[in-house]
Amino acid sequence: MANYQFSLQLFTLREEAEKDFLKTLEKVSILGYQGVEFAGYGGLTASRLKKELDRLGLKASSSHVPIAMLENELDKVIQYQQIIGSRHIACPVLPADRRSKEDYYELIPILNDIGQKCHEAGITLSYHNHDFELIDLDNGKKPLELLLDETNPEWVKAEFDVYWLTKAGEDPVQWLKRYEGRTPLVHLKDMTTDGEMFFAELGTGGVNLDGVLNQGEQSNVEWFVVEQDRSRRSPLESVEISMNYLKDKQLIKI
């Protein structure tokens, strides 16, 4: 396998981060993650955050930024990314009131416009999926297909979430192959094999992680981002189990 980079989506440790943001970053570094994907910045200025990342030996792999902020505060968002060294922005989730067929069609030029401005600033915009974008519209097209097929591939990329793809009955490897070269970020997650299909630590569930990782090089994946939305144990314990899986696979040097 290629020499991938692995980061942690800080939403996984949101309760810890709310109590002590910098201490949480330090714990992520100690566990062996090479970077972090942000979902908020702990109230820190960009220059302060960059200083702390450098101190801890962490990279800013990417940032999840709500669509409303991308629409209304894009210049500020881009400037913050440039200072912290993040080259990737992901639109994390659409609000529930923006998920109709008409909404998706209206979103296409919006994503193109945001993506073009990001591209001109040296930053890549990616769209992160859940399972609701995989439910067929009345024209037989899945929203995720629509958004990717109708936007400019140079300006709008994808951050495929392999948990949500799998939960929706899709094969994440086939999606990576279909959109090869357009997936700089991948959310690496696992799912329990029981009827609940709950979020699971890497290597403990049924997601085809080997297939995803094997496809990553051909798909030009830059960062695999570990995330566990919810955990049945301490979130810190969960992300350590996932890190140990990556180390056992010899994907991260010990």
Secondary structure, DSSP 8 states (H G I E B T S, - for coil): ----EEEEEGGGGHHHHHH-HHHHHHHHHHHT-SEEEES--TT--HHHHHHHHHHHT-EEEEEE--HHHHHH-HHHHHHHHHHHT--EEEE----GGG-SHHHHHHHHHHHHHHHHHHHHTT-EEEEE--SGGGS--TTS--HHHHHHHHS-TTTEEEEEEHHHHHHTT--HHHHHHHTTTS-SEEEE-EE-SSTT--EE-TTSSSS-HHHHHHHHTTTT--EEEE--S--SS-HHHHHHHHHHHHHHTTSS--
